[in-house]
Amino acid sequence: MLSQLETAMDAIIKVFHKYSGKEGDKYTLSRSTLKDLLNEEFKNFLKEQQYSKNVDNFMTELQCDNQVNFKEFMGLVTAITITWKGFLDDHWKKQWMGQPTVNSKMLSQLETAMDTTIKVFSKYSGKEGDKYTLTKAELKDLLKKELKSFLENQDKSVDKFMTELTCDEQVDFKEFMRLVTAIAIECNVFPTLRCGTSMDCVII
């Protein structure tokens, strides 16, 4: 059974492949298909000006012969998720006694996955010290509970996985998202790491 974080990563992969291949290569997004995806899957987040700016910058900076692969797509998802987390943190500091979240009933599949990723980080951060970062002990606890299926499929213990990570004593959300991105990309290339997912192997 997938954890919250594994379910979120799986959802991101599925959203990409829902739109990929509608024009040309089935493992990439054309620019027009990417715009369709952004309009449908980011419609609530994009109501904030900073998200529109991020998307515009991404669209103008894309290379790859007008084709966007999964790695580039994850870069966009990561950038918007980090920006949204920053907005929530600022909003919390100014107005709330607890971490605010958007109305989950209004979110698209992709937005739900992004919101879940933020919630998972916030669930484990701050148990020791700064509530906006993870200590190595908090990160280990998160990995043990939220990446259990992934690590089992890789035949790795949490301790072994931790030794492969290069991180400071404190892991902020941006660093955490780099980890999530790397794992999602690996799961996209090797679907068997995703708890028996039957999707065809994707080469990016």
C-alpha positions as CSV (number, residue, x, y, z in Angstrom):
1,M,0.0,0.0,0.0
2,L,1.4,3.4,-1.0
3,S,2.0,6.1,1.6
4,Q,0.8,9.7,1.2
5,L,4.0,10.8,-0.4
6,E,4.3,7.8,-2.7
7,T,0.7,8.3,-3.8
8,A,1.5,12.0,-4.6
9,M,4.5,11.1,-6.7
10,D,2.6,8.4,-8.5
11,A,-0.2,10.9,-9.2
12,I,2.3,13.4,-10.7
13,I,3.7,10.7,-13.0
14,K,0.1,9.7,-14.1
15,V,-0.8,13.3,-14.9
16,F,2.2,13.7,-17.1
17,H,1.4,10.6,-19.1
18,K,-2.3,11.6,-19.3
19,Y,-1.2,14.5,-21.5
20,S,2.1,13.2,-23.1
21,G,2.0,11.8,-26.6
22,K,-1.1,13.6,-27.7
23,E,1.2,15.3,-30.3
24,G,4.3,13.4,-31.4
25,D,6.5,11.4,-29.0
26,K,4.3,9.7,-26.4
27,Y,6.9,10.2,-23.7
28,T,7.1,14.0,-24.1
29,L,4.8,17.1,-24.0
30,S,4.6,19.5,-26.9
31,R,4.4,23.1,-26.0
32,S,0.7,23.3,-26.8
33,T,0.0,20.1,-24.8
34,L,2.0,21.6,-21.9
35,K,-0.2,24.7,-22.0
36,D,-3.3,22.5,-21.9
37,L,-1.9,20.6,-18.9
38,L,-1.1,23.9,-17.1
39,N,-4.5,25.3,-17.7
40,E,-6.3,22.2,-16.4
41,E,-3.9,21.0,-13.7
42,F,-2.7,24.3,-12.3
43,K,-5.8,26.4,-12.7
44,N,-6.2,27.1,-8.9
45,F,-2.6,27.7,-8.1
46,L,-2.2,30.0,-11.1
47,K,-4.8,32.4,-9.7
48,E,-1.8,33.8,-7.8
49,Q,0.4,36.1,-9.9
50,Q,3.6,34.5,-8.8
51,Y,2.6,31.2,-10.3
52,S,1.7,32.8,-13.6
53,K,5.1,34.4,-13.7
54,N,6.8,31.0,-13.0
55,V,4.9,29.3,-15.8
56,D,5.6,32.2,-18.2
57,N,9.3,32.0,-17.4
58,F,9.3,28.2,-17.8
59,M,7.5,28.4,-21.1
60,T,10.0,30.9,-22.6
61,E,13.1,29.1,-21.3
62,L,12.2,25.6,-22.5
63,Q,14.5,24.1,-25.1
64,C,14.4,20.5,-26.2
65,D,13.1,21.1,-29.7
66,N,9.7,22.1,-28.4
67,Q,9.3,18.9,-26.5
68,V,9.2,18.7,-22.7
69,N,10.3,15.4,-21.1
70,F,9.4,14.2,-17.6
71,K,12.5,15.6,-16.0
72,E,11.8,19.1,-17.3
73,F,8.1,18.7,-16.2
74,M,9.2,17.8,-12.7
75,G,11.4,21.0,-12.6
76,L,8.2,23.0,-13.2
77,V,6.2,21.1,-10.6
78,T,9.0,21.5,-8.1
79,A,9.4,25.3,-8.7
80,I,5.6,25.9,-8.3
81,T,5.4,23.7,-5.2
82,I,8.3,25.5,-3.5
83,T,6.7,28.9,-4.3
84,W,3.4,27.7,-3.0
85,K,5.0,26.4,0.2
86,G,6.6,29.8,0.7
87,F,3.3,31.5,0.3
88,L,1.7,29.2,2.9
89,D,4.6,29.9,5.3
90,D,4.2,33.7,5.0
91,H,0.5,33.4,5.3
92,W,0.8,31.3,8.4
93,K,3.2,33.8,10.0
94,K,0.9,36.7,9.4
95,Q,-2.6,35.4,9.9
96,W,-2.9,31.9,11.2
97,M,-2.3,29.9,14.4
98,G,-1.7,26.7,12.2
99,Q,-0.5,25.8,8.8
100,P,-3.2,27.0,6.2
101,T,-4.1,24.8,3.2
102,V,-6.1,25.4,0.2
103,N,-9.6,23.9,-0.2
104,S,-8.9,20.4,-1.2
105,K,-12.3,20.0,-2.9
106,M,-11.2,22.6,-5.5
107,L,-7.8,21.1,-6.4
108,S,-7.0,19.2,-9.6
109,Q,-5.2,15.9,-9.4
110,L,-1.8,17.5,-9.8
111,E,-2.5,20.3,-7.3
112,T,-3.7,17.7,-4.8
113,A,-0.4,15.8,-5.2
114,M,1.6,19.0,-4.7
115,D,-0.5,20.0,-1.6
116,T,0.0,16.5,-0.2
117,T,3.8,16.8,-0.6
118,I,3.8,20.0,1.4
119,K,1.6,18.5,4.1
120,V,3.9,15.5,4.4
121,F,6.9,17.7,4.9
122,S,5.1,19.9,7.4
123,K,4.0,16.8,9.3
124,Y,7.5,15.7,10.1
125,S,9.4,19.1,10.2
126,G,9.7,21.0,13.4
127,K,9.6,18.1,15.8
128,E,13.2,19.0,16.7
129,G,14.1,22.7,16.4
130,D,13.1,24.8,13.4
131,K,9.6,23.9,12.2
132,Y,10.5,24.8,8.6
133,T,13.3,22.3,8.3
134,L,13.9,18.6,8.8
135,T,16.7,17.3,11.0
136,K,18.4,14.2,9.9
137,A,16.4,12.2,12.5
138,E,13.1,13.7,11.2
139,L,14.2,13.0,7.6
140,K,14.9,9.4,8.5
141,D,11.5,9.0,10.2
142,L,9.9,10.5,7.1
143,L,11.7,8.2,4.7
144,K,10.9,5.2,6.8
145,K,7.2,5.9,6.8
146,E,6.6,7.7,3.5
147,L,9.0,5.9,1.2
148,K,8.6,2.4,2.6
149,S,7.3,0.8,-0.6
150,F,9.9,2.5,-2.7
151,L,12.8,1.4,-0.5
152,E,11.4,-2.1,-0.3
153,N,11.3,-2.4,-4.1
154,Q,14.9,-1.1,-4.2
155,D,15.9,-3.6,-1.5
156,K,17.4,-0.8,0.5
157,S,17.2,0.0,4.2
158,V,16.5,3.5,5.4
159,D,20.0,3.7,6.9
160,K,21.6,2.6,3.6
161,F,19.5,5.2,1.7
162,M,20.5,7.9,4.2
163,T,24.2,7.2,3.6
164,E,23.7,7.9,-0.2
165,L,22.1,11.3,0.5
166,T,24.3,14.4,0.6
167,C,22.5,16.9,2.9
168,D,23.2,19.2,5.7
169,E,22.1,18.7,9.3
170,Q,19.0,20.7,8.5
171,V,17.0,19.9,5.3
172,D,14.7,22.7,4.1
173,F,11.7,22.3,1.8
174,K,13.7,23.1,-1.4
175,E,16.2,20.3,-0.6
176,F,13.4,18.0,0.2
177,M,11.8,18.7,-3.1
178,R,15.1,17.9,-4.9
179,L,14.9,14.4,-3.2
180,V,11.2,14.0,-4.2
181,T,12.0,15.0,-7.8
182,A,14.9,12.6,-8.1
183,I,12.8,9.7,-6.8
184,A,9.9,10.6,-9.1
185,I,12.2,10.7,-12.1
186,E,13.7,7.3,-11.2
187,C,10.2,5.8,-10.7
188,N,9.1,7.2,-14.1
189,V,12.1,5.5,-15.8
190,F,11.8,2.3,-13.8
191,P,8.0,1.7,-13.1
192,T,8.7,-1.6,-11.2
193,L,10.0,0.6,-8.3
194,R,6.4,1.8,-7.9
195,C,4.9,-1.1,-6.1
196,G,4.2,-3.3,-9.1
197,T,2.9,-0.6,-11.4
198,S,2.2,-2.1,-14.8
199,M,2.9,1.0,-16.9
200,D,5.3,0.5,-19.7
201,C,8.9,1.5,-19.0
202,V,9.5,5.2,-19.8
203,I,12.8,6.4,-21.1
204,I,13.5,10.1,-20.7
